[in-house]
Amino acid sequence: MRESDPYGLDLQLALSVCYELHYRGFAGVDPAWEWNPALLALRAELERVFLAGVRRDVGPIEPDRTAAAEMEAISVEPVDGTGPSYYLRDTGTWQQMREYFVHRSLYHLKEGDPHAWAIPRLMGTAKAAFVAVEYDEYGAGQGPRLHQQLFADLLAAAGLDATYWGYVDAVPAESLAVVNLMSLFGLHRALRGAAIGHFASTEITSPPGSQRMVRALERLQAPAACVTFYSEHVEADAVHEHVVRGDVVGDLVAREPQLEQDVIFGMRAHAAVENRLAETIMTSWKQDQTSLRQPLP
């Protein structure tokens, strides 16, 4: 186990299966497996390898670095970025767009859920503000407006399978790692600072990326449901960013200053796994190859 590749498919798929027992489980699998001691021991070993790999990629955090400074830094995006959203905006094909939807389906069909584990670990203003943001992620009380449902609508409009976990066998390990990192942070109280840092980074970087996706989808004359999902994130997450900066992160580090380094780590860990996925996708597309393990029809 200790010699396993922290980002390898075997480890990431095994970890995904372990975590899924805490979400919706599997048909025909006894729900009691969620808390099986032997399975939890295996999961702990997988987590140790994965977390060590992420920490190695992130590197040491500067002792005098503040969460506020880190959030300010990640809010400034390069004009000449090279990731999938830039590529799709400018030259990507509809088939590549559909592939991108598949990569993101593992998260967006459970959007909000991995971060929600952090709620009981927060207090005061940080908790209230965090829940306010999550409330929007869950459709503000309207089932059809659930972001999870909006993405299911997107998949259906794009002629893709909208089934939960429908593409787990099609995506590479890097796509699984993106979701596994959220679950890892959320399920461990000791990593609550990292969970909030990851959450903050997600909300801060979402609006500009979503805006590029809107432009890409409009260029490709995509179905309205596809545009709706990303336009919703442009508007909602722009508001969320301000709430997250001051009321969630600001209150958390003021209340528990010992977590500030963990918050920064969470932000950088988010970037680390996202960059790995972006590199995997772009390497394939530049070679005119599919970025999936199983090509779309």
Buried (B, 14 or more C-beta within 10 A) or exposed (E): EEEBEBBBBEBBBBBBBBBBBBEEEEEEEEEEBBEBEEBEEBBEBBBEBBBEBBBEBBEEBEEEBBBBEBBEEBBEBEEEBEBBBBBBBEEBEBEBBBBBBBBBBBBBBBBBBBBBBBEEBBEEBBBBBBBBBBEBBBBEEEEEBBBBBBBBBBBBBBEBBBEBBBBBEBBBBBBBBBBBBBBBBBBBEEBBBBBBBBBBBBBBBBBBBBBBBBBBBBBBEBBEBBBBBBBBBBEBBBBBBEBBBBBBBBBBBEEBEEBBBBBBBBBBBBBBBBEBBBBBBBEBBEEEEBBBEEEBE
